[in-house]
Amino acid sequence: MKKITLFILLLIFSVGFSQNAPITFETGEFGSTWSFATFENGSGAGYSKVANPFPGGINSSATVGKFVAGTSASGAQPYAGFETAHASGANGIGTFTLSTSNCIIKIMVYKTVISDVALKFAIANGGAQPEIKVPNTKINEWEELTFDFSGKIGLNETINIDQMIFFLDFNARTVETTSYFDNVTFSAKTAAPTPTEPMVAAPTPTKPASDVISLFSNAYTNVPITTWRTDWSAGSTLTDMQIAGNDTKKYTNLNYFGVDVTGTIDATAMTFIHIDIWTPDLTAFKIKLVDFGPNGVYQGGDDKEFEITRTPT
């Protein structure tokens, strides 16, 4: 019996510290019985729950929230809005702490003007971090906006949040505006996928051709190359491709590869070697040059090797 009691207590604790979402306003779902208090709205009608006047597009639900924002002349502030009650339990946002699992908030809006929509949260003593603003980009149709609160994780005012505050038309108004909102969701922040190849071409070099010995470039005349992957290369597969119209060589499963020049190159007058590389995972890039010496013969007894290492940035 003690084990069963402990399990129930832990379950209650867990439920008590999660946000009540998604907010859909539909009967039996979050938002349907909530009370929102309007603030700083002059003579504007403020918040109400209504039948969806514009079902269709991305939102065909039956019920939505509505906010009529008052004019500056009537005493309404640009930051007029509405909020859930503190400690409202099931009739509000609940009590929760912002984390990586719930810091992305999305809200659908239907507006007749382009202006900032803003959201923020507060804790029981009224403490709050500044709101985050995202402008709508469409009018007279439903649009989903995304708010990233990950930068506020761990701050005092995002621990044990018990109030959510909305601003649907964060703007000074000469006429009243009516906005609708629905389907407020909380989700985890996901890392952007790591690109596997570049989306833009390497920069075009600007050195005069007279100052360059080019092995591989669309900008210069290249010296003859026998192969860009010798038969003693290890763990590398070579693919010739184009990035934004620029000839590019792609090496995958790279360990090391050799390049054979047709004949030899006299680089006596050169002091630098330049190469553009792009990599999603390489930690070090090494280049080794082999000088065949005065006799010009590989392993002719006077060869010299030079190796440098660079870290991709």
C-alpha positions as CSV (number, residue, x, y, z in Angstrom):
1,M,0.0,0.0,0.0
2,K,2.9,2.4,0.7
3,K,4.3,1.9,-2.7
4,I,1.0,2.7,-4.3
5,T,0.5,5.8,-2.3
6,L,4.0,7.0,-3.2
7,F,3.3,6.5,-6.9
8,I,0.1,8.6,-6.7
9,L,1.9,11.4,-4.9
10,L,4.7,11.5,-7.6
11,L,2.1,11.5,-10.3
12,I,0.3,14.4,-8.8
13,F,3.5,16.3,-8.4
14,S,4.4,15.7,-12.1
15,V,1.0,16.9,-13.4
16,G,1.0,20.0,-11.1
17,F,4.2,21.3,-12.8
18,S,3.3,21.1,-16.5
19,Q,1.6,23.8,-18.6
20,N,-2.0,23.3,-19.6
21,A,-1.8,23.1,-23.4
22,P,-2.6,23.1,-26.2
23,I,-5.0,26.0,-25.7
24,T,-7.8,25.3,-28.3
25,F,-11.0,26.8,-26.6
26,E,-13.0,23.8,-27.7
27,T,-15.4,22.3,-25.2
28,G,-13.6,20.1,-22.7
29,E,-10.2,21.3,-23.8
30,F,-7.8,23.9,-22.4
31,G,-9.1,27.5,-22.8
32,S,-12.8,26.6,-22.9
33,T,-13.4,27.6,-19.3
34,W,-10.6,30.1,-18.8
35,S,-11.1,33.7,-17.7
36,F,-8.7,36.2,-19.3
37,A,-8.4,39.7,-17.8
38,T,-8.0,42.6,-20.2
39,F,-5.5,45.4,-19.3
40,E,-4.5,48.9,-20.5
41,N,-7.2,48.8,-23.3
42,G,-9.1,52.0,-22.8
43,S,-12.6,51.6,-24.1
44,G,-11.7,48.6,-26.3
45,A,-13.9,45.5,-25.7
46,G,-10.9,43.3,-25.0
47,Y,-11.0,39.5,-24.8
48,S,-13.8,37.2,-25.5
49,K,-14.3,33.6,-26.7
50,V,-16.3,33.3,-30.0
51,A,-17.1,31.0,-32.8
52,N,-14.4,31.0,-35.4
53,P,-15.6,33.6,-37.9
54,F,-13.1,32.6,-40.6
55,P,-12.8,28.8,-40.6
56,G,-10.5,27.5,-43.3
57,G,-6.9,27.5,-44.3
58,I,-4.7,26.2,-41.4
59,N,-7.5,26.6,-38.8
60,S,-10.9,25.1,-39.3
61,S,-11.6,24.8,-35.5
62,A,-15.0,25.8,-34.1
63,T,-14.0,28.1,-31.3
64,V,-11.3,30.8,-31.0
65,G,-10.2,33.7,-28.8
66,K,-10.9,37.3,-29.9
67,F,-9.4,40.6,-28.8
68,V,-10.6,44.0,-29.7
69,A,-7.8,46.5,-29.0
70,G,-8.8,50.1,-28.1
71,T,-7.5,53.3,-29.6
72,S,-4.8,55.6,-28.1
73,A,-7.5,58.3,-27.9
74,S,-9.6,56.1,-25.6
75,G,-6.7,55.6,-23.3
76,A,-5.5,52.2,-24.6
77,Q,-1.8,51.6,-24.5
78,P,0.2,50.1,-27.4
79,Y,0.8,47.1,-25.0
80,A,-2.9,46.5,-24.3
81,G,-3.5,42.8,-23.9
82,F,-5.0,40.1,-21.7
83,E,-3.8,37.5,-19.3
84,T,-4.7,34.4,-17.4
85,A,-5.1,34.5,-13.7
86,H,-2.3,33.6,-11.3
87,A,-2.7,30.2,-9.5
88,S,-5.7,29.4,-11.7
89,G,-5.0,25.7,-11.9
90,A,-7.0,23.9,-14.6
91,N,-8.7,27.2,-15.4
92,G,-5.4,28.7,-16.6
93,I,-2.0,27.9,-17.8
94,G,-1.1,25.9,-14.7
95,T,2.3,26.0,-13.0
96,F,5.4,25.0,-14.9
97,T,9.1,25.9,-15.5
98,L,10.5,26.8,-18.9
99,S,12.8,24.2,-20.3
100,T,14.2,22.9,-23.5
101,S,11.1,20.6,-23.7
102,N,8.5,23.4,-23.8
103,C,10.3,26.6,-24.8
104,I,9.0,26.9,-28.4
105,I,5.5,28.4,-28.3
106,K,3.3,28.6,-31.4
107,I,0.1,30.5,-31.8
108,M,-2.3,30.9,-34.7
109,V,-3.6,34.4,-35.3
110,Y,-6.0,36.1,-37.7
111,K,-5.4,39.9,-38.0
112,T,-6.4,42.7,-40.2
113,V,-3.2,44.7,-39.7
114,I,0.5,44.0,-39.7
115,S,2.0,44.5,-36.2
116,D,3.8,42.8,-33.5
117,V,2.2,39.9,-31.6
118,A,3.9,39.5,-28.2
119,L,3.9,36.8,-25.5
120,K,5.3,36.7,-22.0
121,F,5.0,34.8,-18.7
122,A,4.9,35.7,-15.1
123,I,5.4,34.0,-11.8
124,A,3.2,34.2,-8.6
125,N,4.7,37.5,-7.3
126,G,4.2,39.2,-10.7
127,G,7.8,39.0,-11.8
128,A,8.2,38.6,-15.5
129,Q,10.9,38.7,-18.2
130,P,10.3,41.1,-21.1
131,E,7.9,39.9,-23.8
132,I,9.0,38.4,-27.1
133,K,7.6,40.0,-30.2
134,V,6.9,38.4,-33.6
135,P,5.1,40.3,-36.3
136,N,2.4,38.6,-38.4
137,T,3.2,38.6,-42.1
138,K,-0.3,38.0,-43.4
139,I,-3.7,39.8,-43.0
140,N,-7.2,38.4,-43.4
141,E,-6.1,34.8,-43.1
142,W,-4.9,32.5,-40.4
143,E,-1.1,32.4,-39.8
144,E,1.0,30.4,-37.3
145,L,3.7,32.4,-35.4
146,T,6.6,30.8,-33.5
147,F,8.1,32.3,-30.4
148,D,11.5,31.0,-29.1
149,F,11.8,31.3,-25.4
150,S,15.0,29.2,-25.1
151,G,17.0,32.2,-24.2
152,K,15.0,32.7,-21.0
153,I,15.5,29.2,-19.6
154,G,16.8,29.1,-16.1
155,L,16.0,32.8,-15.2
156,N,14.1,33.4,-11.9
157,E,11.0,34.6,-13.7
158,T,10.7,31.5,-15.8
159,I,10.7,29.1,-12.8
160,N,7.3,28.1,-11.5
161,I,5.4,30.2,-14.1
162,D,1.7,30.5,-13.4
163,Q,0.5,33.2,-15.8
164,M,0.6,33.7,-19.5
165,I,0.2,37.2,-21.1
166,F,-0.9,38.0,-24.6
167,F,-0.5,41.1,-26.8
168,L,-2.1,40.6,-30.2
169,D,-1.7,44.1,-31.6
170,F,1.4,45.6,-29.9
171,N,1.0,49.0,-31.6
172,A,-0.3,52.5,-31.1
173,R,-3.8,52.6,-32.7
174,T,-5.9,55.4,-34.1
175,V,-8.7,52.9,-34.8
176,E,-9.8,49.8,-33.0
177,T,-8.5,46.5,-34.3
178,T,-9.9,43.0,-33.9
179,S,-7.6,40.0,-33.8
180,Y,-8.3,36.3,-33.3
181,F,-6.0,33.6,-31.9
182,D,-6.1,29.9,-31.4
183,N,-4.2,26.7,-31.0
184,V,-1.4,27.8,-28.6
185,T,1.1,25.0,-28.3
186,F,4.3,24.3,-26.4
187,S,7.1,22.1,-27.9
188,A,10.8,21.3,-27.6
189,K,13.5,23.3,-29.2
190,T,15.2,21.1,-31.8
191,A,18.6,21.7,-33.2
192,A,18.8,22.7,-36.9
193,P,20.0,19.8,-39.1
194,T,23.7,19.9,-39.8
195,P,24.2,20.7,-43.5
196,T,26.0,18.0,-45.5
197,E,27.3,20.2,-48.3
198,P,27.7,23.9,-48.9
199,M,24.8,26.0,-50.3
200,V,27.0,28.7,-51.7
201,A,30.1,28.5,-53.9
202,A,33.6,29.2,-52.6
203,P,34.6,32.9,-53.0
204,T,36.2,33.9,-56.3
205,P,39.9,34.6,-55.9
206,T,41.1,38.1,-56.7
207,K,44.8,37.7,-57.2
208,P,46.2,38.5,-60.7
209,A,46.7,35.5,-62.8
210,S,50.4,36.5,-63.2
211,D,50.9,35.9,-59.5
212,V,49.2,32.5,-59.4
213,I,49.9,28.9,-60.2
214,S,46.5,27.4,-60.2
215,L,45.8,23.7,-59.8
216,F,42.0,23.8,-59.6
217,S,39.9,27.0,-60.1
218,N,37.3,28.4,-62.4
219,A,39.0,31.8,-62.2
220,Y,42.4,30.8,-63.7
221,T,44.0,28.5,-66.2
222,N,45.0,25.4,-64.3
223,V,48.2,23.4,-64.7
224,P,47.7,19.8,-65.9
225,I,46.8,17.3,-63.1
226,T,47.2,13.6,-63.7
227,T,44.8,12.6,-60.9
228,W,43.1,14.2,-57.9
229,R,43.0,10.9,-56.1
230,T,46.0,8.7,-56.4
231,D,45.7,4.9,-56.0
232,W,47.5,5.1,-52.7
233,S,44.9,7.5,-51.2
234,A,43.1,6.0,-48.2
235,G,39.5,6.2,-47.1
236,S,38.4,8.8,-49.5
237,T,35.8,8.8,-52.3
238,L,36.1,11.6,-54.9
239,T,33.1,13.2,-56.6
240,D,33.2,16.0,-59.1
241,M,30.2,18.3,-58.6
242,Q,29.1,21.9,-58.9
243,I,28.0,24.3,-56.0
244,A,26.1,27.2,-57.4
245,G,27.7,26.7,-60.8
246,N,31.2,26.5,-59.4
247,D,33.3,23.4,-60.1
248,T,34.0,21.6,-56.8
249,K,35.6,18.4,-55.6
250,K,33.9,16.4,-52.9
251,Y,35.9,13.9,-50.8
252,T,33.8,11.7,-48.5
253,N,35.0,9.2,-45.8
254,L,38.2,11.2,-45.9
255,N,41.5,10.0,-44.4
256,Y,44.1,11.2,-46.8
257,F,44.4,11.6,-50.6
258,G,47.2,12.3,-53.0
259,V,47.2,14.6,-56.0
260,D,49.6,13.9,-58.9
261,V,50.7,16.8,-61.0
262,T,51.6,16.1,-64.6
263,G,55.3,16.7,-64.6
264,T,56.5,19.1,-61.9
265,I,55.8,22.7,-60.8
266,D,58.4,25.3,-60.3
267,A,57.0,27.2,-57.3
268,T,60.3,28.9,-56.4
269,A,58.7,32.4,-56.6
270,M,55.6,31.4,-54.5
271,T,55.4,31.8,-50.7
272,F,51.7,30.9,-50.0
273,I,49.3,28.1,-50.9
274,H,45.6,28.9,-50.9
275,I,42.7,26.4,-50.8
276,D,39.0,26.9,-49.9
277,I,37.5,24.0,-48.0
278,W,34.0,23.3,-46.5
279,T,33.4,20.6,-44.0
280,P,30.6,19.6,-41.6
281,D,32.9,17.5,-39.4
282,L,36.6,17.8,-40.2
283,T,38.7,18.9,-37.2
284,A,42.1,19.3,-38.8
285,F,43.2,19.7,-42.4
286,K,46.8,18.9,-43.4
287,I,48.6,19.7,-46.6
288,K,51.9,18.1,-47.5
289,L,54.1,19.2,-50.5
290,V,56.8,17.0,-51.9
291,D,59.8,18.6,-53.5
292,F,61.6,16.2,-55.9
293,G,64.8,18.3,-55.5
294,P,67.2,19.5,-58.2
295,N,67.2,16.2,-60.1
296,G,63.4,16.4,-60.4
297,V,63.1,12.6,-59.7
298,Y,60.8,11.2,-57.0
299,Q,62.9,9.4,-54.4
300,G,66.0,10.5,-56.2
301,G,67.9,11.0,-53.0
302,D,67.3,14.8,-52.7
303,D,63.5,14.9,-52.0
304,K,62.1,17.2,-49.3
305,E,58.6,17.2,-47.7
306,F,56.8,20.1,-46.1
307,E,53.6,19.7,-44.1
308,I,51.3,22.3,-42.5
309,T,48.1,21.8,-40.4
310,R,45.1,24.1,-40.3
311,T,41.9,24.0,-38.2
312,P,38.7,24.7,-40.2
313,T,36.7,27.6,-38.8
